[in-house]
């Protein structure tokens, strides 16, 4: 399995374990007042952010920011729209600042209506990928994830 897909699966497993998301028919999910949600958690022993958004048609967009240090984020304590709000797939800061506060970012979609799987194969369907140079080896050394009720690869819906 691709290393980024493995990290994304680690995030999906955490969301499922903590009952933040469900693999059930999306019609049975309780709607949230704000569709985009996030948690701060530990993934593979490191502080991380997992963001999910119901994008309709039974799909969720999932983003993982691994080895995330909020205190070092240049927009952690700003005001208004400039403050990091965890609404997008990538941090608000310019990429030149990423090495200061995040190790890896990756986003993808999980299908729940036509099947239970992360869309795409290998790197297909993954986007907004960033890797701090010092994390390339750590990413390859992550334990291979056993998905909890879904496949790590499947048809990519366009």
Protein Blocks (a to p, Z undefined) as FASTA:
>chain_A
ZZklmmmmmmmmmmmmnomaccbdfklpccdfblbdcddddeehiacddddddebjhiac
ddddehiafklpmklmmghjllcghlafbdfbdfklmmmmpfbdcdddddfkloccdede
hjeoiahiacdfklmmmmmmpccdddehiafbdcddZZ
